[in-house]
């Protein structure tokens, strides 16, 4: 399904669990777009320094891969908080873009909900019963502030009481690369229900397994352990496939992860 002459399917990574549950979705890498330089090539952020034209063309390619129109690929102004926004999928996407929140929920099968990131965790969640979905942006501050719990709670309110949730955690900065201060490690440890998520074996400073924190929070929110997928990829360690804020600084691209209601 092509929505413009410029649209082509971009390289993507997908979750087997979400695919088996019937949800169109994608964790996009940095490959397959038109941007150049530090934003090469599939970048989705003008605020990070890419051009409006490049981002629009990249968005058309992502929309094609998701099977929706580019005007129906929604994402937010993320602020590392815990607020969730529910949309009906008919809004002006630019109006949604300027809304500040870190989780986006919808159930319109003609509209994708997404989040953008460089090193933070993209989490896509679908309800097998209603077809409603959520996209959650979870950096370490968001995990501490409860964005996973709030995002899943908003999805439950939209979907109704009899939910059967399936979730996927996408590529992000992994344990080996995520070195933090003792204070941050303590905050993340307290935010996790999984026991010790801090590893002191990599050097003088602690490292934290963000995916383990997120998985524990998803389980605490009612997602069954067997219904949580982890899509491989370390944004910091693989510059050929991923952008990384920690590795490259502010002037670098941002990925998109998105899911379409069923």
C-alpha positions in Angstrom: 0.0 0.0 0.0 1.8 3.2 -1.2 0.6 6.6 -0.1 3.2 8.6 -2.1 5.7 8.1 -5.0 8.4 8.7 -2.4 7.3 5.9 -0.1 9.3 2.7 0.2 9.4 0.1 2.9 12.1 1.0 5.4 14.2 -1.5 7.3 12.4 -2.5 10.4 12.6 -4.9 13.4 9.4 -6.6 14.6 8.2 -8.5 17.6 7.1 -12.1 17.0 4.5 -11.8 19.8 2.9 -8.7 18.4 2.9 -10.1 14.9 1.3 -13.3 16.0 -1.4 -11.3 17.8 -2.2 -9.5 14.6 -0.7 -6.1 15.2 1.0 -4.2 12.5 4.0 -2.5 14.1 7.6 -1.5 13.5 10.7 -0.6 15.5 12.5 1.4 12.8 16.3 1.4 12.6 18.3 4.4 11.2 18.3 2.7 7.7 16.0 3.3 4.8 15.5 7.1 4.9 16.6 10.2 3.0 18.4 12.2 5.7 22.1 12.8 5.6 25.1 13.5 7.8 24.5 13.0 11.5 20.8 12.2 10.7 21.5 9.5 8.1 19.2 8.2 7.1 15.8 7.5 8.7 15.4 10.2 11.2 12.1 11.6 12.6 13.0 14.8 14.6 13.2 18.3 13.3 13.9 19.5 16.8 17.1 17.5 16.8 18.3 19.4 13.7 17.0 17.5 10.7 15.0 19.3 8.0 11.2 19.4 7.7 11.4 18.0 4.2 13.6 15.0 5.2 11.5 14.1 8.2 8.3 14.3 6.1 9.8 12.0 3.4 11.0 9.6 6.1 7.5 9.7 7.7 5.9 8.7 4.3 8.2 5.7 4.2 7.4 4.7 7.7 3.7 5.1 7.0 4.0 2.8 4.0 5.6 0.1 6.1 2.8 0.4 8.7 0.0 0.4 6.1 -1.5 3.8 7.1 -1.4 7.3 5.6 1.4 9.6 6.7 -1.1 12.0 8.2 -2.2 9.2 10.5 1.2 8.4 12.1 1.0 10.1 15.5 3.7 10.8 18.0 4.2 13.4 20.8 6.5 15.9 22.3 8.2 13.6 24.9 9.3 15.1 28.2 10.6 12.0 30.1 7.4 12.1 32.3 4.6 9.7 33.0 1.6 11.3 31.3 -0.4 9.3 28.7 -2.6 10.7 25.9 -5.5 8.9 24.3 -6.4 9.9 20.7 -9.2 8.8 18.4 -6.9 8.8 15.3 -8.7 11.6 13.4 -6.8 14.5 15.0 -4.4 16.8 13.1 -1.1 15.0 13.7 0.7 18.3 14.1 -1.6 19.3 17.0 -0.8 15.9 18.7 2.9 16.4 18.0 3.0 19.5 20.3 1.2 17.7 23.1 3.6 16.8 26.0 3.3 13.2 27.1 5.3 10.0 27.0 2.6 7.4 26.2 0.1 7.4 23.4 -3.0 5.2 23.2 -5.5 4.6 20.4 -7.9 2.1 18.9 -8.5 3.4 15.3 -7.1 0.8 12.9 -6.4 3.5 10.3 -4.0 5.3 12.6 -0.6 4.4 14.1 0.5 5.5 17.5 4.2 5.9 18.1 7.1 7.2 20.1 10.5 8.6 19.1 13.8 7.8 20.8 17.6 7.5 20.5 18.7 5.4 23.6 15.4 5.2 25.6 13.2 2.2 25.5 10.3 2.1 23.0 7.5 -0.2 24.4 4.6 -1.2 22.2 1.6 -2.8 23.8 -1.6 -4.3 22.3 -4.8 -5.7 23.7 -5.8 -9.0 21.9 -9.4 -8.5 23.0 -10.3 -5.0 21.9 -7.4 -4.3 19.4 -6.5 -1.1 21.3 -2.8 -0.2 21.5 -0.2 1.9 23.4 3.2 3.2 22.5 5.4 4.1 25.5 8.6 6.1 25.6 10.6 5.0 28.7 13.9 6.6 29.5 15.3 6.1 33.0 13.5 9.1 34.3 10.2 7.9 32.8 10.7 4.4 34.4 11.3 6.1 37.8 8.2 8.3 37.3 6.0 5.3 36.4 5.4 5.9 32.6 5.0 2.1 32.0 2.3 1.8 34.7 0.5 4.9 33.5 0.7 3.9 29.8 -0.8 0.5 30.5 -3.4 1.9 32.8 -4.6 4.3 30.0 -4.7 1.4 27.6 -6.8 -0.6 30.0 -9.3 2.3 30.4 -9.6 2.6 26.6 -9.9 -1.1 26.0 -12.3 -2.1 28.7 -12.1 -4.6 31.6 -11.5 -7.9 29.8 -8.0 -7.2 28.4 -5.4 -9.7 27.2 -2.2 -7.7 26.8 0.9 -8.4 24.7 4.0 -6.1 24.8 7.4 -5.7 23.1 10.4 -3.8 24.3 12.4 -2.4 21.4 16.1 -1.7 20.8 17.6 0.7 23.3 20.8 1.3 25.3 21.6 -2.0 26.9 23.2 -3.0 30.2 26.8 -3.0 28.9 26.6 0.6 27.7 24.3 2.2 30.3 26.7 3.5 32.9 25.1 5.7 35.5 25.8 7.4 38.8 25.1 5.7 42.1 22.1 8.0 42.6 20.5 7.0 39.3 21.2 3.3 39.9 19.5 3.6 43.3 16.4 5.3 41.8 16.1 2.6 39.1 16.6 -0.2 41.6 13.8 1.2 43.7 11.6 1.5 40.6 12.0 -2.1 39.7 10.1 -5.1 41.2 12.7 -7.5 39.7 15.3 -7.5 42.4 18.8 -6.4 41.5 18.9 -4.6 38.1 22.2 -2.9 38.9 25.5 -4.5 37.7 28.8 -3.5 39.2 31.0 -5.8 37.1 31.6 -3.5 34.2 33.8 -0.9 35.8 34.0 1.7 38.6 30.4 3.0 38.0 27.2 0.9 38.1 25.4 -0.2 35.0 21.6 -0.7 34.8 19.5 -3.2 32.8 16.7 -0.9 31.7 14.8 -3.7 29.9 14.7 -5.7 33.1 13.2 -2.7 34.9 10.6 -2.2 32.1 9.7 -5.9 32.0 9.2 -5.9 35.8 6.9 -2.9 35.5 5.0 -4.4 32.7 4.4 -7.5 34.8 3.3 -5.3 37.7 0.8 -3.6 35.3 -0.7 -7.0 34.6 1.1 -8.2 31.4 1.8 -11.9 31.7 5.5 -12.8 31.7 5.1 -14.9 28.6 3.4 -12.1 26.7 6.4 -9.8 26.8 8.9 -9.8 23.9 12.4 -8.2 23.8 13.5 -7.1 20.3 17.2 -7.2 20.1 19.5 -4.2 19.4 21.7 -1.9 21.4 21.5 1.7 20.2 24.8 2.7 21.7 26.9 -0.3 20.5 25.6 -0.5 16.9 26.2 2.8 15.1 25.5 1.2 11.7 21.9 0.4 12.6 21.0 2.9 15.4 21.2 6.5 16.5 22.4 7.2 20.0 22.2 10.4 22.0 24.8 9.1 24.5 27.2 8.2 21.8 26.6 11.0 19.3 25.1 13.9 21.2 22.1 16.0 20.6 22.7 16.5 16.9 21.8 13.0 15.8 18.7 11.3 14.5 15.7 9.9 16.4 14.1 6.5 15.7 10.4 5.8 15.5 8.6 2.8 16.9 4.8 2.6 16.2 1.9 0.2 16.3 -1.5 0.1 14.6 -4.7 -0.9 16.4 -6.3 -4.1 15.2 
